[in-house]
Amino acid sequence: MADIPKTRIAVSEHEQERLRKFVRQAGWMNGRIAGARVARVEDAEALAGLLAHESIGPRIYTMPNPINAETMTTFIADHLAQRERGEGILFVSFNATGEATAYFDVELWPQWSMAKFGGAVKAERQGRGFGGACGLAAVEWCFDQLGVARICETTARDNDRSIRLLSRLGFRQMGEVISQRPDGSTRPSVYWEMERQDRYAARSAKHAGAAGPDPDSPSFA
Ligand SMILES: CC(C)(COP(=O)(O)OP(=O)(O)OC[C@H]1O[C@@H](n2cnc3c(N)ncnc32)[C@H](O)[C@@H]1OP(=O)(O)O)[C@@H](O)C(=O)NCCC(=O)NCCS
């Protein structure tokens, strides 16, 4: 794993325990993406169906290779163990026919009140604003529900959609890091952070009618 997060500001034991407790009891994402729930081991095949696509799995460095029901079973079980420790969580949303349409996972460093999230939307739904909506839901979950002070992110240098999405959401680039895949290989990544207080300041400015990009309006086509 790359040496992240870059910003490390210690928080009290009490706050760390509050964050862990929140993760342990969270079952649904709620908020903007109300249908996303914590992934269960029996979701492995549906999750593999979402992630095995060439436009998804290879772009996410935390994914195992290959992606199939067996590796997804391990992936989900690992996230359930992280949830038990209060240090990570994996949400999945489904359509009416039971296909997984999006996932969102969070890695939490309670000692620094820092979360890192990853996510993807079904290949057929990409480029139509759905990811923008999911990204916003992810930010809101981390800041408004979980209540961390900061979120960090990493993206591949050539992941234009992700880069645009994070910029629009208000993340700031802070150089690059080397990300390590589960098989030990590495990938250079653009590193990003966003502070809760900056997000709230942007929202207040929006409500006061300030000009500039609207972080709360992902474009839907
Ligand atoms: C990254 C991902 C979640 C974005 O979701 P999406 O639904 O495809 O993206 P959106 O339609 O919401 O668009 C996001 C931004 O990319 C832009 N965009 C869309 N298609 C694009 C393209 N082909 N090239 C460049 N930019 C593009 C949009 O205009 C939008 O930018 P804007 O907010 O400034 O207008 C989705 O593409 C995905 O799951 N990708 C595979 C997995 C992945 O890369 N995950 C992120 C790892 S960090």
The ligand as a MOL file (V3000), in Angstrom:
LIG
                    3D

  0  0  0     0  0            999 V3000
M  V30 BEGIN CTAB
M  V30 COUNTS 48 50 0 0 0
M  V30 BEGIN ATOM
M  V30 1 C -15.4410 6.5140 -12.6590 0
M  V30 2 C -16.9380 6.2670 -12.7450 0
M  V30 3 C -17.4870 5.9110 -11.3690 0
M  V30 4 C -17.5970 7.5800 -13.2100 0
M  V30 5 O -18.9710 7.3690 -13.3510 0
M  V30 6 P -19.7060 7.6980 -14.7410 0
M  V30 7 O -21.1500 7.4790 -14.5490 0
M  V30 8 O -19.0550 6.9400 -15.8220 0
M  V30 9 O -19.3370 9.2050 -14.9180 0
M  V30 10 P -20.2800 10.4700 -15.1210 0
M  V30 11 O -21.1610 10.2890 -16.3080 0
M  V30 12 O -20.9530 10.7750 -13.8250 0
M  V30 13 O -19.1920 11.5690 -15.4690 0
M  V30 14 C -18.1760 11.9580 -14.5750 0
M  V30 15 C -17.3760 13.0530 -15.2230 0
M  V30 16 O -16.6290 12.5000 -16.3230 0
M  V30 17 C -16.9830 13.1950 -17.5370 0
M  V30 18 N -16.9540 12.2000 -18.5990 0
M  V30 19 C -17.9290 11.3320 -18.9540 0
M  V30 20 N -17.4910 10.5680 -19.9680 0
M  V30 21 C -16.2170 10.9520 -20.2370 0
M  V30 22 C -15.2290 10.5310 -21.1640 0
M  V30 23 N -15.4620 9.5520 -22.0340 0
M  V30 24 N -14.0300 11.1750 -21.1520 0
M  V30 25 C -13.7750 12.1660 -20.2790 0
M  V30 26 N -14.6690 12.5990 -19.3680 0
M  V30 27 C -15.8770 11.9980 -19.3470 0
M  V30 28 C -18.3580 13.7720 -17.2880 0
M  V30 29 O -18.6180 14.9050 -18.1100 0
M  V30 30 C -18.2510 14.1430 -15.8380 0
M  V30 31 O -17.5100 15.3220 -15.6820 0
M  V30 32 P -18.2460 16.6770 -15.2530 0
M  V30 33 O -18.8570 16.3870 -13.9120 0
M  V30 34 O -17.1470 17.6690 -15.1940 0
M  V30 35 O -19.2770 16.9420 -16.2940 0
M  V30 36 C -17.3110 5.1580 -13.7590 0
M  V30 37 O -16.9030 5.5580 -15.0540 0
M  V30 38 C -16.6910 3.8280 -13.4450 0
M  V30 39 O -17.2820 3.0310 -12.7280 0
M  V30 40 N -15.4900 3.5710 -14.0020 0
M  V30 41 C -14.7890 2.2920 -13.8000 0
M  V30 42 C -14.2390 2.1360 -12.4040 0
M  V30 43 C -13.4230 3.3230 -11.9570 0
M  V30 44 O -12.6300 3.8660 -12.7060 0
M  V30 45 N -13.6400 3.6860 -10.6980 0
M  V30 46 C -12.9580 4.8070 -10.0770 0
M  V30 47 C -11.6590 4.3850 -9.5080 0
M  V30 48 S -10.9050 5.7630 -8.6540 0
M  V30 END ATOM
M  V30 BEGIN BOND
M  V30 1 1 1 2
M  V30 2 1 2 3
M  V30 3 1 2 4
M  V30 4 1 2 36
M  V30 5 1 4 5
M  V30 6 1 5 6
M  V30 7 2 6 7
M  V30 8 1 6 8
M  V30 9 1 6 9
M  V30 10 1 9 10
M  V30 11 2 10 11
M  V30 12 1 10 12
M  V30 13 1 10 13
M  V30 14 1 13 14
M  V30 15 1 14 15
M  V30 16 1 15 16
M  V30 17 1 15 30
M  V30 18 1 16 17
M  V30 19 1 17 18
M  V30 20 1 17 28
M  V30 21 1 18 19
M  V30 22 1 18 27
M  V30 23 2 19 20
M  V30 24 1 20 21
M  V30 25 1 21 22
M  V30 26 2 21 27
M  V30 27 1 22 23
M  V30 28 2 22 24
M  V30 29 1 24 25
M  V30 30 2 25 26
M  V30 31 1 26 27
M  V30 32 1 28 29
M  V30 33 1 28 30
M  V30 34 1 30 31
M  V30 35 1 31 32
M  V30 36 2 32 33
M  V30 37 1 32 34
M  V30 38 1 32 35
M  V30 39 1 36 37
M  V30 40 1 36 38
M  V30 41 2 38 39
M  V30 42 1 38 40
M  V30 43 1 40 41
M  V30 44 1 41 42
M  V30 45 1 42 43
M  V30 46 2 43 44
M  V30 47 1 43 45
M  V30 48 1 45 46
M  V30 49 1 46 47
M  V30 50 1 47 48
M  V30 END BOND
M  V30 END CTAB
M  END
